[in-house]
Amino acid sequence: MKLLNEILGTKYPIIQGGMANIATGEFAAACSNAGALGLIAVGGLRSAEALRDEIRRCRELTDKPFGVNIMLMSPLADEFAAVVAEEKVPVITTGAGNPAKYIEMWKEAGSIIIPVVAAAILAKRLEGAGVDAIIAEGTESGGHVGEMTTMALTPQVVDAVSIPVIAAGGIADGRQMAAAFALGACGVQIGTSLLVAEECPIHENYKNALLKAKDSDTIVTGRIGGTPVRVLKNRMSREYVRQEKAGATVEELENFTLGSLRKAVFDGDTDQGSLMAGQVAGMLKTIRPVKEIIDELWCDTVKHAKTFADTVPEI
């Protein structure tokens, strides 16, 4: 099995998650320079030209491979799809939909196409459409989530398709990344652990909230309404879930979330902001350079993979 770094041309088999309002061209470049595949997220961008600017900014700052993450539910998805083709972005990841109608255009541009899925049946359908690999993202992840855990989802996606599979959700140290390889993944995508990188452009209040988080300090809003999002527990998220359980309308619930991610990322509002984070938030201890985070993750993975091989008993 080829590791992800051999497929993408990166140093490590690691993708930086495409986090809305956070994954800028500058941050993507920092992650690519640190050995991962940096991603620019279209979430939060208000025009196709804004995406083009982020792509060009990324290219100014790195000569390493990078990619763009496109949320297909965006009303600007068609325009974003055209820009990444015109700019010949090396890697395109997608979420919240089926990228089939763009695949021919992106292939002609020479891009590697890797959709994010939360179920094996979608992975199989996308393989038939011609994608190059699959990111199997478990419910442990931050932001928009599915129902299956990474431990359950990854091997079922691996068994369902013949293309490479990348594991995502609940991965912040070498034990978890080594486990992803044991499940059949060729690499991992990480997001929450990179939020506390020095280069990550979120407000210091957001970073400090992550450092204070414990193992059970995330909550999923929108599960009843079919739009589940994992965030840190705070006044907004607790009230959202309370109102949701009480039968609040979609319109009423939108009052809680309107602009809430921007409040967290840019304003540092830890009471009313949407502090998207995965369940590994409780493992984050310090703010440090992104290169240090990624180097340590890989070195720790190698160490634990060797330890597992030596300690599994023969029966």
Rosetta blueprint (number, residue, H / E / L):
1 M L
2 K L
3 L L
4 L H
5 N H
6 E H
7 I H
8 L H
9 G L
10 T L
11 K L
12 Y L
13 P L
14 I E
15 I E
16 Q E
17 G L
18 G L
19 M L
20 A L
21 N L
22 I L
23 A L
24 T L
25 G H
26 E H
27 F H
28 A H
29 A H
30 A H
31 C H
32 S H
33 N H
34 A L
35 G L
36 A L
37 L E
38 G E
39 L E
40 I E
41 A E
42 V L
43 G L
44 G L
45 L L
46 R L
47 S L
48 A H
49 E H
50 A H
51 L H
52 R H
53 D H
54 E H
55 I H
56 R H
57 R H
58 C H
59 R H
60 E H
61 L H
62 T L
63 D L
64 K L
65 P L
66 F E
67 G E
68 V E
69 N E
70 I E
71 M E
72 L L
73 M L
74 S L
75 P L
76 L L
77 A H
78 D H
79 E H
80 F H
81 A H
82 A H
83 V H
84 V H
85 A H
86 E H
87 E L
88 K L
89 V L
90 P L
91 V E
92 I E
93 T E
94 T E
95 G E
96 A L
97 G L
98 N L
99 P L
100 A H
101 K H
102 Y H
103 I H
104 E H
105 M H
106 W H
107 K H
108 E H
109 A L
110 G L
111 S L
112 I E
113 I E
114 I E
115 P E
116 V E
117 V E
118 A L
119 A L
120 A H
121 I H
122 L H
123 A H
124 K H
125 R H
126 L H
127 E H
128 G H
129 A H
130 G L
131 V L
132 D L
133 A L
134 I E
135 I E
136 A E
137 E E
138 G L
139 T L
140 E L
141 S L
142 G L
143 G E
144 H E
145 V L
146 G L
147 E L
148 M L
149 T L
150 T H
151 M H
152 A H
153 L H
154 T H
155 P H
156 Q H
157 V H
158 V H
159 D H
160 A H
161 V L
162 S L
163 I L
164 P L
165 V E
166 I E
167 A E
168 A E
169 G L
170 G L
171 I L
172 A L
173 D L
174 G H
175 R H
176 Q H
177 M H
178 A H
179 A H
180 A H
181 F H
182 A H
183 L L
184 G L
185 A L
186 C L
187 G E
188 V E
189 Q E
190 I E
191 G L
192 T H
193 S H
194 L H
195 L L
196 V L
197 A E
198 E L
199 E L
200 C L
201 P L
202 I L
203 H L
204 E H
205 N H
206 Y H
207 K H
208 N H
209 A H
210 L H
211 L H
212 K H
213 A L
214 K L
215 D L
216 S L
217 D L
218 T E
219 I E
220 V E
221 T E
222 G L
223 R L
224 I L
225 G L
226 G L
227 T L
228 P L
229 V E
230 R E
231 V E
232 L E
233 K L
234 N L
235 R H
236 M H
237 S H
238 R H
239 E H
240 Y H
241 V H
242 R H
243 Q H
244 E H
245 K H
246 A L
247 G L
248 A L
249 T L
250 V H
251 E H
252 E H
253 L H
254 E H
255 N H
256 F H
257 T H
258 L L
259 G L
260 S H
261 L H
262 R H
263 K H
264 A H
265 V H
266 F H
267 D H
268 G L
269 D L
270 T L
271 D L
272 Q L
273 G L
274 S L
275 L L
276 M E
277 A L
278 G L
279 Q H
280 V H
281 A H
282 G H
283 M H
284 L L
285 K L
286 T L
287 I L
288 R E
289 P L
290 V H
291 K H
292 E H
293 I H
294 I H
295 D H
296 E H
297 L H
298 W H
299 C H
300 D H
301 T H
302 V H
303 K H
304 H H
305 A H
306 K H
307 T H
308 F H
309 A H
310 D H
311 T H
312 V L
313 P L
314 E L
315 I L
